[in-house]
Amino acid sequence: MFELTQKKCSIRMLLCAFVWFSVCVVGHAQDATVSGTITDDTGQPLAGANVLVKGTTNGTQSDFDGNYTIDASSDATLVFSYLGFTTLEEAVNGRSAINVSLEEDASQLEEVVVIGYGSQKKSDLTGAVGTVGGDDIENLTYSDPAQALQGRMAGVNIQAQGGAAGATSLITIRGTGTLSAAGPLFVIDGVITGNMNSVNPQDIDTISVLKDASSTAIYGSRAANGVVIITTKKGTRGRLTIDLDTNYGFNHVINTIDWADARQYADIVNRADDNDGTPRSPANDTEFNPNRTSNLYDESLRTGQITNTNLRLAGGGENTLFSLSLSHFDNESVVKYDDFERYTVRANGSFTKGNFKLENTIGLTRSVNNPNPYFNKERNLLPTIRLKDGDGNWNSSDLAPGSALATFYGPGTIINELGVAALEDRTVTNSNVLGNLAASYTLFESLTYKLNLGLEFNLNNNYRFRPQDAVFVNGNLGNFAEISERNDTFLSTLIEHTLNYKKTFGKHGLDVIGGFTQQENNTRRLGADARRFPSNDIRVPSAAEELSNAPSFDNTSTIQSYFGRINYSFDNRYLLTATIRRDGSSLFLEGLRWGTFPSAAFAWNISNEKFMENVSAISNLKFRASYGEIGSNNVEVYAVDPQLNLFSEYVLGDTPGRVTGYSITQGVNPNIFWETTKTTDIGLDFAAFNNKLDISMDYFIKKSEDILVGIRLPIYTGFDNDVPFNTASVDNKGFEFSANYRDQLSDDFSFNASFNFSTLNNEVTSLGGSTPIITGSFTSNSLNSKRTDIGEPIGSFYGYVVDGIYQTDAEAAAANDASGTPVAGDLKFRDLDGDGDIDVDDQTYLGSAIPNFEYGINLGANYKQWDLNLFFNGVSGNTLLNSNRYRGFFDTDGNYLAEALNAWTPSNTNTTIPRNTQADNGFNRRMSDFYLESGAYFRLRNAQIGYSLPDTILDKIKLSKLRLYVSAINLFTISDYSGYYPEIGRNTRGGEDQRQFNLGVDEGVIPTPRTFQAGLQISF
């Protein structure tokens, strides 16, 4: 019995021991710790990645270095997930260390294009949208963000405004459809603005250019000249990155112009005096002093330096992203006393929690520009005068004070422009704040509300102080010190409410957005012009004896808009986009204030059809068609309001006397309304060879109607100003083509190549009864070079055709020239109408400054650690006016071209240069094709070669990237243009409103330089 009881106790003890052991094992399994590192497919750690024990709520996140620790049983399964990456499951199987690598989600790798108020997959686009990525921008060096677009996008014309330090570029999208200086609309991180000058190019993530009405109509009246959307770089999920890019370079003039030296100048002027029958000036003849000589142009040029440094700190986790960048850009131009410095700070951040998302961007930019506006102007120092006197002071006469300069030196105004540039204090300081705060919340499945608040504030101080100095006195620029200062403030506030609904129903896809936006702009100026200071060291207006002017204004405008867009897709084959926007502008009277702008687009993804299933070579084939209308309110603030002069005088009373009253001094048209642009676009997208080859082409017709054109009212109205009326029309037609090819030929070698071109035909189709618009002045003598009329491009060159040189006086007299009395050696102009004389009816159109063909070529290659990027671009079909030919052969106020020595004489008849004359009785200087040259060019715009350290070395020095590079900008240019450089932009003679007509008129713009740079890129 005892034995039996003892056996039972032993069994119980064994059972208890087994249960206890099982409990211990289970308990031990539950308490086991698993740790490891989570990385992406490149080996970079992912911070904030989620780790979850499958089937439980037990989870954690990886730390900054991608490390994690979690308690899990030996038979548990861990689920690793991260936004933008495929979810991965790993069975523990008793392991205590599990390292995983997550791959990017292929469904999210398809290229996404930023469009108005959102983004779309490239395959779903129905409109004409061009894009440039941040990788294309950061691999090349730009000081002006607009240059990142040049030659990279068909239909987008980028033209630099010369080579001045800090010079910006002009952007024209699919030709000009207005007679004003209005350009495209810019949207920077959701903030609507007028330019992109405040953006540091190295901060740019993507640039999207909306070209057709289907894509731009969402912006309505703001988008008649196209839309440029810029997104700046954001943080990277799962890691902290520190990027440094710094470079140093120098620039110099590509081409110089051979101006006459003192001896050559004296010979030219003496010959002119002899031809005119006037006495020679002593300085050029009996008292010519070869020791008194100067070369104003060569002395004005230099080798300038350029430095650019960018530092960026970025990172983020599963719910947060941040980016902070700082940059400094310093540029000396190739002309002395012309430099530019810019500081930029940009901060971007976002926070996501559940259905709520908060984003903000802010950019702070401060630039200090010290321009030299005197280079290569019409009136300048004669080469027979020293630039500096014996004491090293700037000089404009080698005669004693009070001497008759004109008697000694001859006719003309004597201005030492280099001395003026050196002595004047010219500073343009610009401070800009541009940012937004956007909050969005998903109300329920597929419906999201977003509030976007935008702000732009700009403070511009334009300061010029001219001291009292003999240089200014002798140049007739002033006998006393004077100051001019302008303080302009600009404030723009933006409020946008949008609702976005996205849903997929089987084969149907729907994306609907609707919204309301309001933007208010205010510009205020306070200025002062003062003169007569007690000392050159006192430089504030309040210290002046005389306040000559106090310009000021305060302008406010507002625009309100309602908009909506529907994107519908069926079976990824048929795509439809419909957009409508209604804008109300305070610039028009109430009855004309609102405009409605619709658009529609259709696309057919042919490659997704069943009959294309076996066509393996073609990976994408899409047909697109669109039509839309967009508006423009290109009028000045208060343009519909009459202006009153409060100090007018009337003669009243029985005994006539002057009485002060008020009067309307400028005529207005209160009935002006929206300019409208109607665009039709047909496009085709094609991809082949597993998407290695990508081709896109578009044909467009862009008709701009109701364009405002100034018409002079009858004289009996008492007004002498041009009053705007909606009467003009302009057509732009063109074809765009772009092709990209990329391939990985081996593990060590890859390359890419892209080519694009565009054609453009610009034509004025109506001026509504207005007379042709005469513009394009290129001299102070009011000679005009441009004429805008029906059947011709905007701002076409217009004048006489040179038909050689008169060889005898009899031949010249027989021409019956109504504008002059030519003699042998004067220019001979063609009698186009054949009536036997030369008069205004013999003028004709001589060409256009608008290129009819533009192209760009981009080549890139990578071999092991080496990379090479080459960017070519060019234009053709355009004409330039080289005003140096006017100044160098006809102007009496300054120096001559050395080529003037080859002027016609009875013994030198085989020449194209007319005789030397200052009287110019034959009126050789009239506008003719004598000044015109081809503006076509082909250039290597940018070349860069770089070397990156291999990963084996980078791992040892704890860096993720170290790249050294050298680059050259404008390495070579093939052009027949004899000026400094064929890219000249538009000058501002006649004011900002004349910019559009001054395209291609070269008035001595600071030449675009050739630049060499060396740089370093480091990533931590």
PEBELPE-V564817 format. One record per pair of residues at least 24 apart in sequence whose ideal C-beta (glycine too) atoms are under 8 Angstrom apart, sorted by the first residue. I is the first residue (numbers start at 1). J is the second residue. Records with the same first field share a line. If there is no record, write none. Layout:
I=J  J
This chain:
29=73  74  75
30=71  73
31=71
32=71  72  73  74  92  94  96
33=69  70  71  96
34=69  70  71  72  78  92  95  96  97  98
35=67  68  69  70  96  97  98
36=67  68  97  98  99  100
37=62  65  66  67  68  99  100
38=62  66  67  68  80  82  99  100  101  102
39=66  99  100  101  102
40=85  101  102  103  104  238
41=101  102  103  104
43=101
44=238  239  960
45=238  239
46=82  85  102  237  238  239
47=237  238  239  240  315  316  317
48=82  237  238  316  317  318  319
49=80  81  82  102  238  318
50=79  80  81  82  318
51=78  79  80
52=78  79  81
53=77  78  79
54=78  79  89
61=317  318
62=238
64=240
66=238  239
82=237  238  318
83=237  318
84=108  237
113=208
114=206  208  229  231
115=208  210  215  218  229
116=187  210  215  216  218  219  227  229  565
117=218  498  513  515  563  565
118=500  511  513
120=511  567
123=572  605  620  622
124=509  567  569  575
125=603  624
126=214  567  575  576  577  601  602  603  624  626
127=210  211  212  214  215  577  601  624  626  681
128=155  210  211  212  214  215  624  626  681  683  698  700  736
129=208  209  210  211  215
130=154  155  156  208  209  211  738
131=206  207  208  209
132=206  207
133=205  206
134=204  205  206  233
136=858
137=201  202  204  207
138=202  245
139=860  867  869  944  946
140=869  871  942  944  967
141=247  249  308  942  944  967  969  1013  1015
142=201
143=201  306  308  329  331
144=168  169  197  201
145=196  197  199  200  201  204  230
146=171  196
147=201
148=201  204  207
149=207  209  228
150=856  873  941
151=756  854  855  856  857  858  871  872  873  941
152=754  756  856  858  871
153=209  738  756  856
154=698  736  737  738  756  757  758  854
155=211  698  700  734  736  758  760
156=209  211  226
157=851  854
159=983  984  985  986
160=983  985  1008
161=984  985  986  1005
162=981  983  984  985  1005  1006  1007  1008
163=251  333  334  335  981  1005  1006  1007  1008  1009
164=333  335  338  340  371  372  1005  1006
165=304  331  332  333  338  339  340  369  370  371
166=331  340  342  367  369
167=1006
168=195  197
169=985
170=985  986
171=226  228
172=225
173=209  211  225  226
174=211  226  679  700  702  732  734  760
175=702  732  734  760  762  850
176=225  730  732  762  794  850  996
177=224  225  677  702  704  707  730  732
178=224  225  632  634  675  704  707  708  730  996
179=707  708  709  728  730  773  788  794  996
180=634  708  993  996
181=992  993  994  995  996
182=224  225  632  634
183=225
184=209  223  225  226  227  228
185=219  222  223  225  226  227  228
186=227  228  229  230
187=219  227  228  229  230
188=230  232  363  434
189=230  231  232  348  361  435  436
190=361  436  438  452  454  496
191=361  434  435  436  454  455  456  494
192=219  222  454  492  494  519
193=434  456  492
196=228  230
198=344  363  365  432  434
199=230  232  344  363
200=310  325  327  329  342  344  346  365
202=245  310  312  325  327
203=232  233  310  312  325  327  344  346  363
204=230  231  232  233
205=231  232  233  234
206=230  231
211=681  698  700
212=601  626  628  679  681  698  700
213=599  626  627  628  629  630  677  678  679  681
214=577  579  599  600  601  626  627  628  681
216=628  630
217=579  580  581  597  598  599  628  629  630
218=563  565  579  581
219=581  630
220=561  563  581  582  583  595  597  630  631
221=559  561  581  583  585  595  597  630  631  632  633  674
222=559  583
223=630
224=630  631  632  634  675  676  677  704
225=632
232=323  346  348  361  363
233=312  314  323  325  348
234=314  316  321  323  348  350
235=314  315  316  320  321  322  323  348  349  350
236=314  315  316  321
237=316  317  318  321
238=316  317  318
239=315
240=313  314  315
241=312  313  314  315  960  1019  1020
242=311  312  313  1019  1020
243=310  311  312  314  961  1017  1018  1019  1020
244=309  310  311  312  1016  1017  1018  1019
245=308  309  310  1015  1016  1017  1018
246=307  308  309  310  1015  1016
247=307  308  309  965  967  1013  1014  1015  1016
248=305  306  307  1013  1014  1015
249=305  306  307  967  1011  1012  1013  1014
250=303  304  305  306  1011  1012
251=303  304  305  306  333  334  969  1009  1010  1011  1012
252=303  304  334  1009  1010
253=301  334  980  1007  1009  1010
254=970  973  980  981  1007  1008  1009  1010
255=979  980  981  1007
256=297  298  301  980
257=297  884  897  978  979  980
258=897  898  899
259=295  296  297  383  888  895  896  897  898
260=383  895  896  897  898  900  901
261=293  295  383  898
262=288  290  292  293  294  383  384
263=288  290  293
264=383  896  898  901
265=382  383  384  895  896
266=384
267=901
268=896  900  901  903  916
269=410  896  916  918
271=903  905  916
272=916  917  918
273=410  918
275=825  915  916  917
276=917  918  919
278=918  919
281=407  408  409  410
282=407  408
283=382  384  408  409  410
284=384  409  410
287=408
288=384
289=384  398
292=384  385  386  398
293=383  384  386
294=381  383  385  386  387
295=383
296=380  381  383  387  416  417  418  895
297=376
299=336  387  418
300=335  336  375  376  417  418  421
301=334  335  336
302=332  334  335  336
303=334
304=331  332  333  334  339  1009
305=330  331  332
306=330  331  332  1011  1013
308=1015
316=350
319=351  352  353
320=349  350  351  352
321=348  349  350
322=347  348  349  350
323=347  348  349
324=348
333=372  1006  1009
334=1006  1007  1009
335=372  375  1006
336=372  418  421  422
337=370  372  418  421  422
338=370  371  372  375  421  1006
339=369  370
340=367  368  369  370
341=367  368  369
342=366  367  368
343=367
355=441  442  443
356=439  440  441  442
357=439  440  441
358=437  438  439
359=436  437  438  439  440
360=435  436  437  438
361=435  436
362=433  434  435  436
363=432  433  434  435
364=432  433
365=430  431  432  434
366=429  430  431  432
367=429  430
368=427  428  429
369=427  428  429  430
370=426  427  428
371=426  428
372=421  426  1006
373=426
374=417  418  420  421
375=417  421  1004  1006
376=884  1003  1004  1005  1006
377=415  417  1003  1004
378=779  780  887  891  893  894
379=412  413  415  417  475  780  893  894
380=415  416  417  893  894  895
381=414  415  416  417  418  419  894  895
382=409  410  412  414  894  895
383=895
384=409
385=409  414  416
387=416  418  419
388=419
394=418  419  422  423  469  471
395=419  470  471
396=470  471  474  475
397=470  474
401=470
405=474
411=892  893  918
412=892  893  894
413=475  476  893
414=474  475
415=475  476  477
416=471  475
419=471
420=471  472  475  477
423=466  467  469  471  472
424=464  465  466  467
425=463  464  465  539
426=463  464
427=461  463  464
428=460  461  462  463
429=460  461  463
430=458  459  460  461
431=458  459  460
432=456  457  458  459
433=457  458
436=494
445=503
446=501  502  503
447=499  500  501
448=499  500  501  502
449=497  498  499  500
450=496  497  498  499  500
451=495  496  497
452=494  495  496  498
453=493  494  495  496
454=492  493  494  495  496  519
455=492  493  494
456=490  491  492
457=489  490  491  492
458=488  489  490  491
459=487  488  489  490
460=486  487  488  489  490
461=485  486  487  488
462=486  488
465=539
467=536
468=533  536
469=536
478=531
480=531  532  533
481=531  532  533  536
482=529  530  531  532  533  544  548
483=528  529  530  531  533  539  540  541  544
484=527  528  529
485=527  528  529  541
486=525  526  527  551
487=525  526  527
488=523  524  525
489=522  523  524  525
490=521  522  523  524
491=521  522
492=519  520  521  522
493=519  520
494=518  519
495=519
507=570  571  572
508=568  569  570
509=567  568  569  570  572
510=566  567  568
511=566  567  568
512=564  565  566  567
513=564  565
514=562  563  564  565
515=562  563  564
516=560  561  562  563
517=560  561  563
518=558  559  560  561
519=558  559
520=556  557  558
521=556  557  558
522=554  555  556
523=553  554  555  556  637
524=552  553  554  555
525=551  552  553  554
526=552
527=551  552
555=637  638
556=586  637
557=585  586  587  637
558=585  586
559=583  584  585  586  633
560=584
571=608
572=605  608
573=604  605  608  609
574=602  603  604  605
575=602  603  604  605
576=600  601  602  603
577=601  602  603  626
579=628
583=631  633
585=633  674
587=633  635  637  639  640
588=633  635  640  672  673  674
589=640  670  671
592=671  672  673  674
595=631  673  674  676
597=628  629  630  631  676
598=628  629
599=626  627  628  629  630
600=626  627  628
601=625  626  627  628
602=626
607=687
617=688  689
618=686  687  688
619=687  688  689  690  691
620=685  686  687  691  694
621=684  685  686  687
622=684  685  686
623=683  684
624=681  682  683  684  685  698
625=681  682  683
626=679  680  681
627=678  679  680  681
628=678  679
629=676  677  678  679
630=676  677  679
631=674  675  676  677
632=674  675  676  677
633=674  675
634=675  708
635=672  708  724
639=668  672  724
640=668  669  670  672
641=668
642=666  668
643=668
665=719
666=719  721
667=713  717  719  721  723
668=723
669=723  724  725
672=708  724  725  726
673=706  726
674=706
675=704  705  706  707  708  726
676=704  705  706
677=702  703  704  705
678=702  703  704  705
679=703
692=741  742  743
693=739  740  741
694=739  740  741
695=737  738  739  740
696=736  737  738  739
697=735  736  737  738
698=735  736
699=734  735  736
700=732  733  734  736
701=731  732  733
702=731  732  733
703=729  730  731  765
704=729  730  731  732
705=729
709=767  768  770  773
710=770  773
711=769  770
725=768  770
726=768
727=766  767  768  769  770
728=764  766  767  768  770
729=764  765  766
730=762  763  764  765  794
731=761  762  763  765
732=760  761  762  763
733=760  761
734=758  759  760  761
735=759
748=863  864
749=861  862  863  864
750=861  862
751=859  860  861  862
752=858  859  860  861
753=857  858  859  860
754=856  857  858
755=855  856  857  858
756=855  856
757=853  854  855  856
758=853  854  855
759=852  853
760=850  851  852  853  854
761=852
762=793  794  848  850
763=791  792  793
764=788  789  790  791  792  793  794
765=790  791
766=790
773=997
775=990  994  997  998
776=881  997  998  1001
777=989  990
778=881  883  886  931  989  1001  1003
779=883  886  887  891  925
781=925
783=886  925  926  927
784=927
785=881  927  931  1001
786=997  998  1001
787=845
788=997
792=845  848
793=848  850
794=850  996  997
795=848  849  850  996  997  998  999  1000
796=845  846  847  848
797=845  846  847  848  849  879  881  927  929  932  1000
798=843  844  845  846  927
799=843  844  846  926  927  928  929
800=829  830  838  842  843  844  926  927  928  929
801=829  830  832  842  844  846  928  929
802=827  828  829  830  928  929  930
803=828  829  830
804=828
805=904  909  911  912  914
807=909
812=922
817=922  923
819=923  926
820=920  921  922  923  924  926
821=921  922
822=921  922  923  924
823=915  921  922
824=904  906  915
825=903  904  905  914  915  917
826=914  915  917  922  924
827=914  922  924  928  930
829=926  928
843=927
846=879  928  929  932
847=878  879  929  932
848=877  878  879  1000
849=878  879  880  881  935  999  1000  1001
850=878  999  1000
851=875  876  877  878  935  936
852=876  877  878
853=877
865=947  948  949  950
866=945  946  947
867=945  946  947  948
868=944  945  946
869=942  943  944  945
870=940  942  943
871=940  941  942  943
872=938  939  940  941
873=938  939  941
874=936  937  938  939
875=935  936  937
876=936
877=936
878=934  935  936  1000
879=932  933  934  935  1000
880=932  933  934  935  977  979  982  984  1000  1001  1002
881=931  932  1000  1001  1002
882=931  932  933  977  978  979  1002
883=931  1001  1002  1003  1004
884=978  979  1002  1004
885=930  931
886=925  931
887=1004
889=913  914  924
890=920  924  925
891=925
892=918
933=976  977  978  979
934=975  976  977
935=977  982  1000
936=975  976  982
937=973  974  975  977  982  983
938=973  974  975
939=970  971  972  973  974  975
940=968  970  971  972  973
941=969  970
942=967  968  969
943=967  968  971
944=968
946=1017
958=1020
959=1018  1019  1020
960=1019  1020
961=1017  1018  1019
962=1016  1017  1018  1019
963=1016  1017  1018
964=1014  1015  1016  1017
965=1014  1015  1016  1017
966=1012  1013  1014  1015
967=1012  1013  1014  1015
968=1010  1011  1012  1013
969=1009  1010  1011  1012  1013
970=1008  1009  1010  1011
971=1010
980=1004  1005  1007  1008
981=1007  1008
983=1008
